Amino acid sequence: MAYQVKWHERAVEDLKDVDKKSAKGLIERVKEYLPRDPISLGKPLHGEFKGLYRYRYGRYRVLYAIDREKNTILILRVGKRKEIYNQHRRNE
């Protein structure tokens, strides 16, 4: 059963910092592929990010949480690898 994707307002804001071509591709990839199997397609994170997953799209990373009971994926942040984890820490 496919998951439903929801975008946190911070992730939507993050997309404004991504060039338009990459943002469009990233959104399409998240909508098309991630709901099929978010556990296998993403990578579980560790340490202070335990319980979250990341999905890679080129040089960008998508941080997300999975609610298995509601079959929902919540996209939390989008950004370049070097920046994404620091951004998420600052805005928690």
C-alpha positions in Angstrom: 0.0 0.0 0.0 1.4 3.4 -1.0 2.0 6.1 1.5 0.6 9.6 1.3 3.2 12.4 1.1 2.7 15.6 3.2 5.1 18.6 3.1 6.0 20.5 6.2 5.9 24.3 5.7 9.7 24.4 6.3 10.3 22.0 3.5 8.2 24.1 1.2 10.2 27.1 2.1 13.4 25.1 1.5 12.4 24.4 -2.1 12.6 28.2 -2.8 16.4 27.9 -2.3 16.6 25.1 -4.9 17.0 26.0 -8.5 13.7 25.6 -10.4 14.7 22.6 -12.6 16.0 20.6 -9.6 13.1 21.5 -7.4 10.6 20.3 -10.1 12.6 17.0 -10.5 12.8 16.6 -6.7 9.1 17.1 -6.2 8.2 14.7 -9.0 10.7 12.0 -7.7 9.3 12.3 -4.1 5.7 12.1 -5.4 6.4 9.2 -7.8 8.9 7.0 -6.0 9.1 7.6 -2.3 5.5 6.6 -1.5 6.1 3.1 -2.9 8.6 2.1 -0.2 9.9 4.9 1.9 11.8 2.6 4.2 13.9 0.8 1.5 14.3 3.9 -0.8 15.5 6.1 2.0 18.4 5.7 4.5 17.7 5.7 8.2 19.5 8.3 10.2 21.4 7.9 13.5 22.3 9.9 16.5 20.2 13.0 17.1 18.3 12.3 13.9 17.3 8.8 14.9 13.8 7.9 13.7 14.2 10.1 10.6 15.1 9.1 7.0 16.9 10.8 4.2 16.3 10.4 0.5 19.0 11.5 -2.0 18.2 13.4 -5.2 21.4 14.5 -6.9 23.2 16.9 -4.5 20.1 17.4 -2.5 18.8 15.6 0.5 15.2 15.2 1.7 14.7 14.6 5.4 11.5 12.8 6.3 9.6 11.0 9.0 7.3 8.0 8.4 4.1 7.4 10.2 3.4 3.7 9.6 0.0 3.7 11.3 -1.3 6.5 9.1 0.7 5.5 6.0 2.1 9.0 5.8 5.4 10.4 4.9 6.1 13.9 6.3 8.8 15.8 4.3 10.6 17.9 6.9 13.5 19.6 5.1 15.1 19.8 1.7 18.6 21.1 1.0 22.2 20.4 0.0 24.0 17.7 2.0 26.4 20.1 3.7 23.6 22.3 4.9 20.6 20.2 5.5 21.4 18.7 8.9 22.5 22.1 10.4 19.4 23.7 9.1 17.2 21.1 10.7 19.1 21.4 14.1 18.6 25.2 14.1 14.9 25.0 13.4 13.7 22.3 15.7 
